[in-house]
Amino acid sequence: MQVYADNAATTKISKVALDAMMPCFETIYGNPSSLHSAGQEAKEALEAARAKVAQCLGCEPREIYFTSGGSEADNQAIISAARYGARKGKKHIISTAFEHHAVLHTLEKLEKEGFEVTLLDVHQGHNITAQQVKDAIREDTCLVTTMYANNEIGSVLPISQIGAVCKEAGIPFHTDAVQAVGHIEIDVQAQNIDMLSLSGHKFHGPKGVGALYVRRGFPLVNIIDGGAQERGKRAGTENLPAICGMAAALEDACAHLEENTVKVTAMRDRLIEGLKQIPHSALNGDEVNRLPGNVNFCFEGIEGESLLLLLDMKGVCASSGSACTSGSLDPSHVLLAIGRVHDVAHGSLRLSLCEYNTEEEVDHILQVVPEVVSYLRGMSPVWRDLQNGKREYIL
Ligand SMILES: *Cc1c(COP(=O)(O)O)cnc(C)c1O
């Protein structure tokens, strides 16, 4: 059995998305900026896609800017708010310690330019509260940027409350909603969100395409200069096939949101219950406010990489927040941010499900994960030390 349980990394493209893309390769291949009929046909497809994305977020089509993905949208949103803030002498930004690197690395760059960044602590309940945001606000705060849902541990942040706090304080609020869009109902108006990043490949659309929602009137800054595409805010000929595929995938995801949530949540909860039975294990992430498809555990005494390799041999594609998989020696900054020590953070496993997964696949995972964990523990010197008391259990 082959089980794909790494949907937080990327998803399989849906038939709906693929069907929406094909005409853009075969017949609607004009440049949307061209004045002739082929160009105008492409322009119509582009604007229809924009309207679909806007519809799913509860905003106006002209508030949607297409980008190359979630990372670019995050960069553009944060840089724009920083430039706007700096013009008014405000150079303080609030974010969280468990953001995606697209946000954290952009913030680090701004720090080198003299911005001050407050990263909110996520130890308590593996999440943040709106009160933490409120307490961190200063006279010179120019942006609050918090993710909607965490990609590693699945915690869903109190976005509506944070939006309300920011609105009251008059501070722009951006959210990296890459893990949430298409999986959680979003209404940027009701939730007081000023900017929001999304990415096509996290909801069964194509890779390399995303969008940034920006509330009308907010001064967006270009990070790619050139032609006048996207109302002058993002140069480059539009990736029409990908944009149409993403819009169709999003429309489909929003239309089936409730039934998908019910199905995926049930599988997630069965996995969590089953894996909790493994001794010296701990669930990572918010137990209540959690993405429907996210399961993330730490298992004491083992290495995440070996776990992933053995699971792959048994047909399970999963992910880990451990060292080698990410190409660095440090374990995931997210697991460290919630207070997992290095040793334990190295032994983590993320299983991320979608509506294409089945109960039979969950059965298979529930059979092989405990087997592989105990096999690895059988060979682990760390586990031996824990067992004979030379080392103390943490979990
Ligand atoms: C995947 C992801 C991104 C990056 O999106 P890309 O489209 O791959 O650039 C950013 N933030 C979060 C939370 C993600 O999960």
The ligand as a Tripos MOL2 file, in Angstrom:
@<TRIPOS>MOLECULE
LIG
   15    15     1     0     0
SMALL
NO_CHARGES

@<TRIPOS>ATOM
      1 C1          4.0860   26.1770    1.9990 C.3       1 LIG1
      2 C2          4.0500   27.3740    2.8680 C.ar      1 LIG1
      3 C3          4.5790   28.6020    2.4470 C.ar      1 LIG1
      4 C4          5.3200   28.7540    1.1380 C.3       1 LIG1
      5 O1          4.4700   28.6800    0.0400 O.3       1 LIG1
      6 P1          5.1100   28.4360   -1.4150 P.3       1 LIG1
      7 O2          3.9730   28.5680   -2.3470 O.co2     1 LIG1
      8 O3          5.6650   27.0510   -1.3910 O.co2     1 LIG1
      9 O4          6.1420   29.4800   -1.6140 O.co2     1 LIG1
     10 C5          4.4800   29.6890    3.2920 C.ar      1 LIG1
     11 N1          3.8650   29.5820    4.4760 N.ar      1 LIG1
     12 C6          3.3410   28.4320    4.9210 C.ar      1 LIG1
     13 C7          2.6580   28.3980    6.2420 C.3       1 LIG1
     14 C8          3.4060   27.2810    4.1290 C.ar      1 LIG1
     15 O5          2.9000   26.1460    4.5740 O.3       1 LIG1
@<TRIPOS>BOND
     1     1     2 1
     2     2     3 ar
     3     2    14 ar
     4     3     4 1
     5     3    10 ar
     6     4     5 1
     7     5     6 1
     8     6     7 2
     9     6     8 1
    10     6     9 1
    11    10    11 ar
    12    11    12 ar
    13    12    13 1
    14    12    14 ar
    15    14    15 1
@<TRIPOS>SUBSTRUCTURE
     1 LIG1         1 GROUP 0 **** ****
